[in-house]
Amino acid sequence: MDRWTVIREQIATIVAQSEEPFEPETIQNAYDFVALTQTHCPPPAGIGKGYRPTFCIWWNDVDFEIAADRIEFYRSGEGHTDIHEHLRSPGEPFPEGLIIDLPSSAGSS
């Protein structure tokens, strides 16, 4: 089974095992984000449940937290953390800033 299939299956598992219900928009945003990253990035290093009922998907040096109405970007560096919030609901185009924040095949993995 390829890594992208595993990531999509993990979304369903996280939802099923969560004591707190996920908003349907959060779930759809996660699937949409995985579809986007599959065309722009290497497979992520991991996926998990965020602090709220959100999803966290990460590569070695970047993390994304996916909610119903936004996708947050985090990159930790030497003594600082870059944080960007990208507003995005299911069915909307992904903001250009989010595309720029994605890890590339040449970069993060």
N, CA, C and O atoms as a GROMACS GRO file, in nm:
protein
  436
    1MET      N    1   0.086  -0.118   0.000
    1MET     CA    2   0.000   0.000   0.000
    1MET      C    3   0.090   0.124   0.000
    1MET      O    4   0.186   0.131   0.077
    2ASP      N    5   0.060   0.221  -0.085
    2ASP     CA    6   0.146   0.339  -0.092
    2ASP      C    7   0.122   0.432   0.027
    2ASP      O    8   0.018   0.426   0.093
    3ARG      N    9   0.218   0.517   0.052
    3ARG     CA   10   0.215   0.606   0.169
    3ARG      C   11   0.095   0.702   0.167
    3ARG      O   12   0.041   0.733   0.272
    4TRP      N   13   0.054   0.747   0.049
    4TRP     CA   14  -0.061   0.839   0.039
    4TRP      C   15  -0.190   0.769   0.079
    4TRP      O   16  -0.275   0.830   0.143
    5THR      N   17  -0.204   0.644   0.042
    5THR     CA   18  -0.323   0.567   0.082
    5THR      C   19  -0.325   0.551   0.234
    5THR      O   20  -0.430   0.564   0.296
    6VAL      N   21  -0.210   0.524   0.292
    6VAL     CA   22  -0.200   0.511   0.438
    6VAL      C   23  -0.240   0.641   0.507
    6VAL      O   24  -0.313   0.638   0.606
    7ILE      N   25  -0.194   0.754   0.455
    7ILE     CA   26  -0.229   0.885   0.514
    7ILE      C   27  -0.380   0.907   0.510
    7ILE      O   28  -0.439   0.950   0.609
    8ARG      N   29  -0.442   0.878   0.396
    8ARG     CA   30  -0.589   0.894   0.386
    8ARG      C   31  -0.662   0.801   0.483
    8ARG      O   32  -0.761   0.840   0.544
    9GLU      N   33  -0.614   0.678   0.496
    9GLU     CA   34  -0.677   0.585   0.590
    9GLU      C   35  -0.659   0.631   0.734
    9GLU      O   36  -0.746   0.609   0.818
   10GLN      N   37  -0.545   0.695   0.763
   10GLN     CA   38  -0.522   0.744   0.899
   10GLN      C   39  -0.619   0.856   0.935
   10GLN      O   40  -0.655   0.870   1.052
   11ILE      N   41  -0.661   0.935   0.839
   11ILE     CA   42  -0.762   1.038   0.867
   11ILE      C   43  -0.888   0.971   0.922
   11ILE      O   44  -0.941   1.012   1.025
   12ALA      N   45  -0.936   0.869   0.853
   12ALA     CA   46  -1.056   0.798   0.897
   12ALA      C   47  -1.037   0.734   1.034
   12ALA      O   48  -1.128   0.735   1.117
   13THR      N   49  -0.919   0.678   1.058
   13THR     CA   50  -0.890   0.614   1.188
   13THR      C   51  -0.890   0.717   1.300
   13THR      O   52  -0.944   0.693   1.408
   14ILE      N   53  -0.828   0.831   1.276
   14ILE     CA   54  -0.823   0.938   1.378
   14ILE      C   55  -0.965   0.983   1.413
   14ILE      O   56  -0.996   1.002   1.530
   15VAL      N   57  -1.049   1.000   1.312
   15VAL     CA   58  -1.188   1.042   1.336
   15VAL      C   59  -1.262   0.936   1.416
   15VAL      O   60  -1.332   0.968   1.513
   16ALA      N   61  -1.247   0.810   1.377
   16ALA     CA   62  -1.318   0.701   1.445
   16ALA      C   63  -1.274   0.684   1.590
   16ALA      O   64  -1.355   0.647   1.675
   17GLN      N   65  -1.148   0.711   1.620
   17GLN     CA   66  -1.096   0.689   1.755
   17GLN      C   67  -1.105   0.812   1.845
   17GLN      O   68  -1.074   0.804   1.963
   18SER      N   69  -1.147   0.925   1.790
   18SER     CA   70  -1.152   1.048   1.868
   18SER      C   71  -1.273   1.050   1.961
   18SER      O   72  -1.384   1.017   1.922
   19GLU      N   73  -1.247   1.090   2.086
   19GLU     CA   74  -1.357   1.106   2.180
   19GLU      C   75  -1.437   1.233   2.149
   19GLU      O   76  -1.556   1.240   2.177
   20GLU      N   77  -1.370   1.333   2.091
   20GLU     CA   78  -1.437   1.457   2.050
   20GLU      C   79  -1.473   1.445   1.903
   20GLU      O   80  -1.392   1.400   1.822
   21PRO      N   81  -1.595   1.485   1.867
   21PRO     CA   82  -1.632   1.476   1.725
   21PRO      C   83  -1.559   1.580   1.640
   21PRO      O   84  -1.535   1.692   1.685
   22PHE      N   85  -1.524   1.541   1.520
   22PHE     CA   86  -1.465   1.633   1.423
   22PHE      C   87  -1.577   1.698   1.343
   22PHE      O   88  -1.677   1.634   1.311
   23GLU      N   89  -1.560   1.825   1.309
   23GLU     CA   90  -1.654   1.890   1.219
   23GLU      C   91  -1.635   1.830   1.080
   23GLU      O   92  -1.521   1.804   1.039
   24PRO      N   93  -1.744   1.808   1.005
   24PRO     CA   94  -1.731   1.754   0.870
   24PRO      C   95  -1.639   1.838   0.781
   24PRO      O   96  -1.568   1.783   0.696
   25GLU      N   97  -1.639   1.970   0.801
   25GLU     CA   98  -1.552   2.058   0.722
   25GLU      C   99  -1.404   2.035   0.753
   25GLU      O  100  -1.318   2.048   0.665
   26THR      N  101  -1.374   2.002   0.877
   26THR     CA  102  -1.235   1.972   0.914
   26THR      C  103  -1.189   1.845   0.844
   26THR      O  104  -1.078   1.840   0.791
   27ILE      N  105  -1.274   1.745   0.843
   27ILE     CA  106  -1.241   1.618   0.778
   27ILE      C  107  -1.220   1.641   0.628
   27ILE      O  108  -1.124   1.591   0.571
   28GLN      N  109  -1.311   1.716   0.565
   28GLN     CA  110  -1.298   1.739   0.421
   28GLN      C  111  -1.174   1.823   0.391
   28GLN      O  112  -1.104   1.797   0.292
   29ASN      N  113  -1.145   1.922   0.474
   29ASN     CA  114  -1.025   2.003   0.453
   29ASN      C  115  -0.899   1.915   0.461
   29ASN      O  116  -0.804   1.936   0.385
   30ALA      N  117  -0.900   1.816   0.550
   30ALA     CA  118  -0.785   1.726   0.562
   30ALA      C  119  -0.769   1.643   0.434
   30ALA      O  120  -0.658   1.630   0.382
   31TYR      N  121  -0.879   1.587   0.384
   31TYR     CA  122  -0.871   1.509   0.260
   31TYR      C  123  -0.829   1.598   0.142
   31TYR      O  124  -0.749   1.556   0.058
   32ASP      N  125  -0.882   1.720   0.137
   32ASP     CA  126  -0.844   1.813   0.030
   32ASP      C  127  -0.694   1.847   0.038
   32ASP      O  128  -0.626   1.853  -0.064
   33PHE      N  129  -0.646   1.869   0.160
   33PHE     CA  130  -0.505   1.902   0.180
   33PHE      C  131  -0.414   1.786   0.136
   33PHE      O  132  -0.311   1.807   0.073
   34VAL      N  133  -0.454   1.666   0.170
   34VAL     CA  134  -0.376   1.548   0.127
   34VAL      C  135  -0.374   1.539  -0.025
   34VAL      O  136  -0.270   1.511  -0.084
   35ALA      N  137  -0.488   1.563  -0.090
   35ALA     CA  138  -0.492   1.561  -0.236
   35ALA      C  139  -0.399   1.667  -0.295
   35ALA      O  140  -0.329   1.642  -0.393
   36LEU      N  141  -0.398   1.786  -0.236
   36LEU     CA  142  -0.310   1.893  -0.282
   36LEU      C  143  -0.164   1.854  -0.264
   36LEU      O  144  -0.084   1.865  -0.357
   37THR      N  145  -0.129   1.807  -0.146
   37THR     CA  146   0.011   1.776  -0.119
   37THR      C  147   0.059   1.657  -0.202
   37THR      O  148   0.178   1.648  -0.233
   38GLN      N  149  -0.030   1.569  -0.236
   38GLN     CA  150   0.009   1.453  -0.318
   38GLN      C  151   0.062   1.497  -0.454
   38GLN      O  152   0.145   1.428  -0.514
   39THR      N  153   0.015   1.612  -0.504
   39THR     CA  154   0.061   1.660  -0.635
   39THR      C  155   0.179   1.756  -0.624
   39THR      O  156   0.238   1.791  -0.726
   40HIS      N  157   0.214   1.800  -0.501
   40HIS     CA  158   0.320   1.900  -0.484
   40HIS      C  159   0.436   1.856  -0.395
   40HIS      O  160   0.541   1.920  -0.396
   41CYS      N  161   0.421   1.750  -0.318
   41CYS     CA  162   0.516   1.719  -0.211
   41CYS      C  163   0.548   1.570  -0.205
   41CYS      O  164   0.476   1.487  -0.260
   42PRO      N  165   0.658   1.538  -0.136
   42PRO     CA  166   0.680   1.398  -0.102
   42PRO      C  167   0.578   1.359   0.006
   42PRO      O  168   0.519   1.447   0.069
   43PRO      N  169   0.556   1.230   0.029
   43PRO     CA  170   0.463   1.191   0.137
   43PRO      C  171   0.508   1.248   0.271
   43PRO      O  172   0.628   1.257   0.298
   44PRO      N  173   0.413   1.286   0.355
   44PRO     CA  174   0.449   1.341   0.487
   44PRO      C  175   0.511   1.235   0.576
   44PRO      O  176   0.493   1.115   0.556
   45ALA      N  177   0.583   1.282   0.676
   45ALA     CA  178   0.642   1.192   0.775
   45ALA      C  179   0.536   1.134   0.868
   45ALA      O  180   0.552   1.023   0.920
   46GLY      N  181   0.426   1.209   0.889
   46GLY     CA  182   0.324   1.159   0.980
   46GLY      C  183   0.198   1.244   0.981
   46GLY      O  184   0.193   1.353   0.924
   47ILE      N  185   0.098   1.188   1.047
   47ILE     CA  186  -0.030   1.256   1.066
   47ILE      C  187  -0.082   1.219   1.204
   47ILE      O  188  -0.063   1.106   1.250
   48GLY      N  189  -0.148   1.313   1.269
   48GLY     CA  190  -0.205   1.286   1.400
   48GLY      C  191  -0.318   1.381   1.431
   48GLY      O  192  -0.348   1.471   1.353
   49LYS      N  193  -0.379   1.360   1.546
   49LYS     CA  194  -0.487   1.447   1.591
   49LYS      C  195  -0.425   1.568   1.659
   49LYS      O  196  -0.332   1.554   1.738
   50GLY      N  197  -0.476   1.686   1.626
   50GLY     CA  198  -0.429   1.808   1.689
   50GLY      C  199  -0.489   1.826   1.827
   50GLY      O  200  -0.564   1.741   1.875
   51TYR      N  201  -0.455   1.937   1.890
   51TYR     CA  202  -0.503   1.967   2.025
   51TYR      C  203  -0.656   1.977   2.026
   51TYR      O  204  -0.722   1.916   2.110
   52ARG      N  205  -0.710   2.052   1.933
   52ARG     CA  206  -0.855   2.057   1.917
   52ARG      C  207  -0.889   1.940   1.824
   52ARG      O  208  -0.800   1.867   1.781
   53PRO      N  209  -1.014   1.921   1.791
   53PRO     CA  210  -1.038   1.821   1.688
   53PRO      C  211  -0.992   1.875   1.552
   53PRO      O  212  -1.072   1.918   1.469
   54THR      N  213  -0.861   1.870   1.533
   54THR     CA  214  -0.798   1.910   1.408
   54THR      C  215  -0.702   1.798   1.368
   54THR      O  216  -0.683   1.701   1.443
   55PHE      N  217  -0.643   1.812   1.252
   55PHE     CA  218  -0.541   1.717   1.206
   55PHE      C  219  -0.408   1.788   1.197
   55PHE      O  220  -0.402   1.904   1.155
   56CYS      N  221  -0.302   1.721   1.236
   56CYS     CA  222  -0.166   1.770   1.216
   56CYS      C  223  -0.098   1.678   1.117
   56CYS      O  224  -0.096   1.556   1.134
   57ILE      N  225  -0.042   1.737   1.014
   57ILE     CA  226   0.034   1.662   0.914
   57ILE      C  227   0.170   1.728   0.907
   57ILE      O  228   0.180   1.850   0.898
   58TRP      N  229   0.277   1.647   0.912
   58TRP     CA  230   0.410   1.705   0.919
   58TRP      C  231   0.509   1.635   0.827
   58TRP      O  232   0.498   1.517   0.793
   59TRP      N  233   0.606   1.716   0.791
   59TRP     CA  234   0.727   1.672   0.722
   59TRP      C  235   0.839   1.701   0.822
   59TRP      O  236   0.811   1.752   0.930
   60ASN      N  237   0.963   1.671   0.790
   60ASN     CA  238   1.071   1.686   0.888
   60ASN      C  239   1.077   1.823   0.953
   60ASN      O  240   1.093   1.832   1.075
   61ASP      N  241   1.064   1.929   0.876
   61ASP     CA  242   1.083   2.062   0.936
   61ASP      C  243   0.962   2.153   0.925
   61ASP      O  244   0.970   2.271   0.960
   62VAL      N  245   0.850   2.101   0.877
   62VAL     CA  246   0.728   2.182   0.869
   62VAL      C  247   0.608   2.102   0.918
   62VAL      O  248   0.599   1.980   0.899
   63ASP      N  249   0.516   2.173   0.983
   63ASP     CA  250   0.392   2.114   1.033
   63ASP      C  251   0.275   2.197   0.982
   63ASP      O  252   0.285   2.318   0.966
   64PHE      N  253   0.164   2.128   0.957
   64PHE     CA  254   0.040   2.194   0.918
   64PHE      C  255  -0.069   2.144   1.012
   64PHE      O  256  -0.080   2.024   1.036
   65GLU      N  257  -0.149   2.236   1.065
   65GLU     CA  258  -0.266   2.198   1.144
   65GLU      C  259  -0.389   2.237   1.064
   65GLU      O  260  -0.403   2.351   1.021
   66ILE      N  261  -0.477   2.140   1.045
   66ILE     CA  262  -0.592   2.157   0.955
   66ILE      C  263  -0.720   2.162   1.037
   66ILE      O  264  -0.751   2.070   1.112
   67ALA      N  265  -0.793   2.272   1.020
   67ALA     CA  266  -0.922   2.293   1.088
   67ALA      C  267  -1.030   2.310   0.982
   67ALA      O  268  -1.004   2.297   0.862
   68ALA      N  269  -1.151   2.340   1.026
   68ALA     CA  270  -1.265   2.353   0.935
   68ALA      C  271  -1.252   2.472   0.841
   68ALA      O  272  -1.300   2.468   0.728
   69ASP      N  273  -1.188   2.579   0.888
   69ASP     CA  274  -1.186   2.704   0.812
   69ASP      C  275  -1.046   2.760   0.787
   69ASP      O  276  -1.032   2.872   0.738
   70ARG      N  277  -0.943   2.682   0.820
   70ARG     CA  278  -0.807   2.732   0.803
   70ARG      C  279  -0.706   2.616   0.807
   70ARG      O  280  -0.735   2.506   0.855
   71ILE      N  281  -0.589   2.648   0.755
   71ILE     CA  282  -0.475   2.557   0.764
   71ILE      C  283  -0.359   2.640   0.816
   71ILE      O  284  -0.321   2.740   0.755
   72GLU      N  285  -0.303   2.598   0.929
   72GLU     CA  286  -0.194   2.672   0.990
   72GLU      C  287  -0.061   2.604   0.956
   72GLU      O  288  -0.051   2.482   0.955
   73PHE      N  289   0.038   2.686   0.928
   73PHE     CA  290   0.172   2.641   0.890
   73PHE      C  291   0.270   2.677   1.001
   73PHE      O  292   0.267   2.789   1.052
   74TYR      N  293   0.356   2.583   1.039
   74TYR     CA  294   0.458   2.606   1.141
   74TYR      C  295   0.593   2.554   1.090
   74TYR      O  296   0.603   2.441   1.042
   75ARG      N  297   0.695   2.637   1.101
   75ARG     CA  298   0.832   2.593   1.071
   75ARG      C  299   0.922   2.647   1.181
   75ARG      O  300   0.931   2.768   1.202
   76SER      N  301   0.988   2.555   1.251
   76SER     CA  302   1.081   2.594   1.357
   76SER      C  303   1.221   2.606   1.298
   76SER      O  304   1.266   2.520   1.222
   77GLY      N  305   1.287   2.713   1.335
   77GLY     CA  306   1.423   2.735   1.288
   77GLY      C  307   1.513   2.769   1.404
   77GLY      O  308   1.479   2.746   1.520
   78GLU      N  309   1.626   2.823   1.372
   78GLU     CA  310   1.725   2.858   1.473
   78GLU      C  311   1.674   2.971   1.562
   78GLU      O  312   1.689   3.089   1.530
   79GLY      N  313   1.613   2.934   1.674
   79GLY     CA  314   1.567   3.032   1.770
   79GLY      C  315   1.436   3.101   1.737
   79GLY      O  316   1.398   3.196   1.805
   80HIS      N  317   1.365   3.057   1.634
   80HIS     CA  318   1.238   3.120   1.600
   80HIS      C  319   1.145   3.018   1.534
   80HIS      O  320   1.188   2.911   1.490
   81THR      N  321   1.018   3.053   1.529
   81THR     CA  322   0.918   2.971   1.461
   81THR      C  323   0.839   3.060   1.367
   81THR      O  324   0.786   3.163   1.408
   82ASP      N  325   0.830   3.019   1.241
   82ASP     CA  326   0.744   3.088   1.145
   82ASP      C  327   0.605   3.027   1.154
   82ASP      O  328   0.590   2.905   1.153
   83ILE      N  329   0.504   3.113   1.162
   83ILE     CA  330   0.366   3.067   1.169
   83ILE      C  331   0.285   3.147   1.067
   83ILE      O  332   0.290   3.270   1.066
   84HIS      N  333   0.212   3.076   0.983
   84HIS     CA  334   0.123   3.141   0.887
   84HIS      C  335  -0.014   3.077   0.900
   84HIS      O  336  -0.025   2.954   0.910
   85GLU      N  337  -0.117   3.158   0.898
   85GLU     CA  338  -0.254   3.107   0.899
   85GLU      C  339  -0.314   3.132   0.761
   85GLU      O  340  -0.316   3.246   0.713
   86HIS      N  341  -0.362   3.026   0.700
   86HIS     CA  342  -0.422   3.036   0.567
   86HIS      C  343  -0.571   3.002   0.580
   86HIS      O  344  -0.605   2.888   0.614
   87LEU      N  345  -0.658   3.099   0.554
   87LEU     CA  346  -0.801   3.074   0.561
   87LEU      C  347  -0.842   2.993   0.440
   87LEU      O  348  -0.811   3.027   0.326
   88ARG      N  349  -0.913   2.884   0.466
   88ARG     CA  350  -0.957   2.798   0.357
   88ARG      C  351  -1.065   2.705   0.408
   88ARG      O  352  -1.044   2.633   0.506
   89SER      N  353  -1.179   2.706   0.343
   89SER     CA  354  -1.288   2.614   0.373
   89SER      C  355  -1.299   2.514   0.259
   89SER      O  356  -1.256   2.544   0.147
   90PRO      N  357  -1.356   2.397   0.284
   90PRO     CA  358  -1.370   2.298   0.177
   90PRO      C  359  -1.442   2.358   0.055
   90PRO      O  360  -1.537   2.435   0.069
   91GLY      N  361  -1.395   2.321  -0.062
   91GLY     CA  362  -1.456   2.369  -0.186
   91GLY      C  363  -1.395   2.498  -0.238
   91GLY      O  364  -1.417   2.536  -0.353
   92GLU      N  365  -1.318   2.567  -0.154
   92GLU     CA  366  -1.252   2.691  -0.196
   92GLU      C  367  -1.114   2.658  -0.252
   92GLU      O  368  -1.056   2.555  -0.218
   93PRO      N  369  -1.062   2.744  -0.338
   93PRO     CA  370  -0.924   2.724  -0.384
   93PRO      C  371  -0.827   2.738  -0.266
   93PRO      O  372  -0.855   2.808  -0.169
   94PHE      N  373  -0.713   2.672  -0.278
   94PHE     CA  374  -0.610   2.688  -0.175
   94PHE      C  375  -0.542   2.823  -0.196
   94PHE      O  376  -0.511   2.860  -0.309
   95PRO      N  377  -0.517   2.898  -0.087
   95PRO     CA  378  -0.448   3.026  -0.100
   95PRO      C  379  -0.306   3.008  -0.156
   95PRO      O  380  -0.239   2.908  -0.127
   96GLU      N  381  -0.264   3.103  -0.236
   96GLU     CA  382  -0.130   3.096  -0.296
   96GLU      C  383  -0.021   3.088  -0.189
   96GLU      O  384   0.079   3.019  -0.207
   97GLY      N  385  -0.040   3.159  -0.078
   97GLY     CA  386   0.057   3.155   0.031
   97GLY      C  387   0.075   3.015   0.088
   97GLY      O  388   0.186   2.978   0.127
   98LEU      N  389  -0.033   2.938   0.093
   98LEU     CA  390  -0.024   2.801   0.140
   98LEU      C  391   0.058   2.716   0.043
   98LEU      O  392   0.141   2.636   0.084
   99ILE      N  393   0.034   2.735  -0.086
   99ILE     CA  394   0.110   2.660  -0.186
   99ILE      C  395   0.260   2.689  -0.170
   99ILE      O  396   0.342   2.598  -0.180
  100ILE      N  397   0.294   2.815  -0.143
  100ILE     CA  398   0.434   2.853  -0.124
  100ILE      C  399   0.492   2.786   0.001
  100ILE      O  400   0.609   2.751   0.003
  101ASP      N  401   0.410   2.768   0.105
  101ASP     CA  402   0.456   2.707   0.230
  101ASP      C  403   0.475   2.555   0.222
  101ASP      O  404   0.539   2.497   0.310
  102LEU      N  405   0.422   2.491   0.119
  102LEU     CA  406   0.433   2.346   0.110
  102LEU      C  407   0.579   2.302   0.093
  102LEU      O  408   0.657   2.368   0.024
  103PRO      N  409   0.614   2.190   0.156
  103PRO     CA  410   0.749   2.137   0.134
  103PRO      C  411   0.759   2.083  -0.010
  103PRO      O  412   0.665   2.021  -0.060
  104SER      N  413   0.871   2.107  -0.074
  104SER     CA  414   0.887   2.058  -0.212
  104SER      C  415   0.961   1.926  -0.212
  104SER      O  416   1.019   1.885  -0.112
  105SER      N  417   0.959   1.858  -0.325
  105SER     CA  418   1.031   1.732  -0.335
  105SER      C  419   1.180   1.753  -0.316
  105SER      O  420   1.251   1.661  -0.274
  106ALA      N  421   1.227   1.871  -0.348
  106ALA     CA  422   1.370   1.897  -0.332
  106ALA      C  423   1.405   1.938  -0.190
  106ALA      O  424   1.521   1.935  -0.150
  107GLY      N  425   1.302   1.978  -0.114
  107GLY     CA  426   1.329   2.029   0.021
  107GLY      C  427   1.293   1.929   0.128
  107GLY      O  428   1.356   1.824   0.139
  108SER      N  429   1.193   1.961   0.207
  108SER     CA  430   1.154   1.881   0.322
  108SER      C  431   1.104   1.745   0.279
  108SER      O  432   1.053   1.727   0.168
  109SER      N  433   1.119   1.651   0.368
  109SER     CA  434   1.063   1.519   0.343
  109SER      C  435   1.027   1.453   0.474
  109SER      O  436   0.978   1.340   0.475
   0.00000   0.00000   0.00000
